[in-house]
């Protein structure tokens, strides 16, 4: 992950921004959003399997398990990655060809796209995500993850108009903050700072309501001369009465020998 510059940098509150900082920000922006989306892939994929009620395709499941294992091995390799990635991609393509309408195909394509991004092969990443986007899993969460990830890759590849089109499609409320931040990244790349600020502020407002701190989003705003309001931590409501009752209950259930020992210690202290 890119190192986040300190908010105390002399350029952070400069409305014009430091050119080098702005350029680095543009380059890193897509990867930050991508990381957020990748983190959601496993969770939503698992939730889909648990809640869809579909009958498991054991053949597809076994093939996907083999792909996961091969991918783990690939990530641990220091040499021969190109050949290993080629073999893994062939296995993924075979799974998609045979079981293209399953969540296993979707997950495999997400692996393929992530590896392609790591290899700076945006064309392969975009093609994999486009295929994943065409899979109808009847799950708005999975579809939105794919859509925003696709837009992120299009942004990284320099296809700004296509990225804007994808990122502008409606998403469920849970994804609106990430969508607005991504739109800000796209507008920033298009040198439309006014719209970028508006989108970033929308994203900040949404995460503020969730008490969710996003340091890199704050940095993006500061680099454009905006000082966002601090996000207050979510209040922890403590029911003092309930806590006292629980303590009383615990004391009521205390072992008689332990109670006697405590009493002796209190007398000794006096």
N, C-alpha and C positions, 0 to 999 in steps of 0.2 A: 504494500500500500504506500502511496506517496506520502512523504513526510509533510505534515501540516505546519505551515509557517506560524510563528507566534503572532497573536493579535496585537502585540505591542510593536510590531514592525512599523517604521515611520511611514510606510506607504499604505497601510491598511485603511486609514481614514482620509486618504487623498481621493477626491471624486474622480480624478482622471486615472488614478491607479498607476503603478509602475508597469511599464510595457512588458518586462520580462515576467513579472508576477502574473499579469493578466494572461499572457500566453501559456504559462505553466498551468494556470487555473483552467483554461480552456481544454488543455490536453488531458488533465486529470479528471475533469468533471464527469465524463461519461463512465469512467471506471468506478467512481464512487457510487453512482446510481446503480451501475451494474453489480457491484458488490452487495448492495442492499437487496436487489432482486434475486441474486443467486442464493442468498441466505434464506429466502422465502421458498425456493423451489422444493427443497426436500420436505419442508413442513406441509406445504399445500399438496404436494404429490401424495404424501402419506395420508393426509386427511381425506383426500379424494378417495383413496383405496378403502379407507375405513368407513366412509359415509355413503359411497355410491351404491352399495348393496349389490354390485355386479358380481357375477361368478368369475372367480380368478381364472385367468388363462395361464395354466401352469407351464406350458411350453414357452410362452412369451416371458413369463416370470423367470424361468431358468436361464433363458438367453440373456435377459437383462442383468441377472445376478452375475453371469460370466463377464458381461461388459463392465459392470461396476468393479469387479476384481481386476480386470485388465487395466481399467482406468487408474485404480489405486497403484498398481505396479508401474504404470507409465509416469505418474507423478513422482514416484520414488526413484526413477532412473536418472542417471547423470549422462549416459551415453546411449546412442541408438534410438533417440526419441522419435526421429522422423519416421523410421520404419515401423516402430511400435504404434505410432499414431495412425499411420496408413492402414495397418492391420485392424486397429480398433475401429476406425471409420468404416472400413469394409463390413465389419460385424454389425455396426450400428445400422448401416444402409440395408443389410440383409434383414435385420429385425423389423425395420420400418416397412420394407417391401412385403413382409409376410404378416405383420401384425400392426399395420399402419394406423388403426383407429383405437389403439389402446393407450393407457397412461404410460405403459412401459416404453412405447415408441416415443412418446413425448419426452419422457425423462432422458432417454438415450440421445435424442436430438439436442436437448439442453446440454448434456455432457459434451457432445460434438461441438456445439457452438462455443462453449466455454474454453475448450482446448484450442479451438481455432483462434479465439481472441488472444489467448496466451501466446500463440505462435504468430500473432499479428497478421493472421489470414482472415481479414474482414469479409472477403467474398464468401468463403466457406461458412463462416459464422452466420452471415446474413441468409444464405441459402438454407442452412439447417433451421434457423428460426422461422423462416417463411413456411417451411414444411410443418414445423411444430404448430404454427398459427393456424394452419388448415385443418388440424386434428380437432374434431368436435367432441370434446369431453363433457360438454354441458356443465361446465364449471366456470363461473365468471372470474374466480380468483386465478385459476391456472391460465385462462385466456389473457387476463390483464398482465400477469407476469411476463408472458410470452410477448405480448404487444409492446410493453415498455422496454423489454430487453432488446427486441428487434429495433426499436427506435434508437436505443442507445448505441447499437452497433452501426446503424446507418449514420448516426452523428459522428462516430469515430472514423468512419470510412469517408466522411466529407460530403455525403449525400444529404445536405441539410433540408431541402424541400421535402424529400421522402420521409426524413426523420420527423419533421414537423407534422406531416400528415398523420403518421402513425401515433405520435405522442398526443395528438389533439383528440383522438377518439375517446369517447366517454369511458370511464372506468368506475368500479364501485368506490364508495366513500373511503374504504380502508386504503386505497391506493392513490387517492387524490394528492396527498402531499408529495409523494414520489413523482407523480405525473407533473405537478407544477414545478418542482425543482428541475426535472428534465427539460421541460419547456423553457425554463430560464437558461439552462445550458445551451439549448439550441439557439435561442434569440441572441445570447452572448456571442456564439460562434458566427451568427449572421450580422454581428455588429449593431444590433438593435438594442442598445442598453436600456432604453426606457421600458420596453416590453420585458426585458430580462429582469429588471428590478421589480416590475409588477408581479411577474410569475414567482420570483423568489420570495417576495413579501407574502403572497398568497400561501406559499408552502410553509413559511415561518408561522403564519397565523394558524394554519392547520395543525402543525406539530406542537404549537404552544397550547392549544386546547387539549392535546393529549399529554402535556407535560413531558414531551419527548425532545431532549436536547440533540441537535445535529450540528456539531462544531464546524463541519465543512460548509454547511449551508450558511452559517453565520459568517464564515470567512468570505464566501462569495458576495454576500451583501456588503460587508465592510470594504471589500475591494472595489465596490461600485459606489462607495461613499455613504453607505447607509449603516446606521448603528441600530440593529434590531433590539427590541425590548428583551430583557432577560427572561428566560423561561423559568417560572417558579416550579420547584419540585412539588409533586403531588402530595397533598396533605394526608398525613396518616392519622385517622380518627381513632382515638383510644377511648374505649368505653371504661371509664374508671370504676363504675359500679360493678360492671360485669367482671372486671379483673379482681376486685376485692372479693366478690362472691366466689370466684374460682379459688382464690387463696384460702378463703375460709373453708371451702370444700376440701381442699388439699390437706389443711390442718386437721379437719374432721376425720379424714381417712388415715391420718398418720399412725404409724405403729406405736403402741403404748410404750414400748421400751425406748424408742427414739424420743418420744415426748418427755419421758422421765430424764433422759440424758440432757436434753435441752434445758429443762427446768434446773438441773443441777449446775449447768454451766452459767445460767443466769444468776443463781444464788451466789456462786463463787465470784462472779464479777462484781456483785454488790458488796 
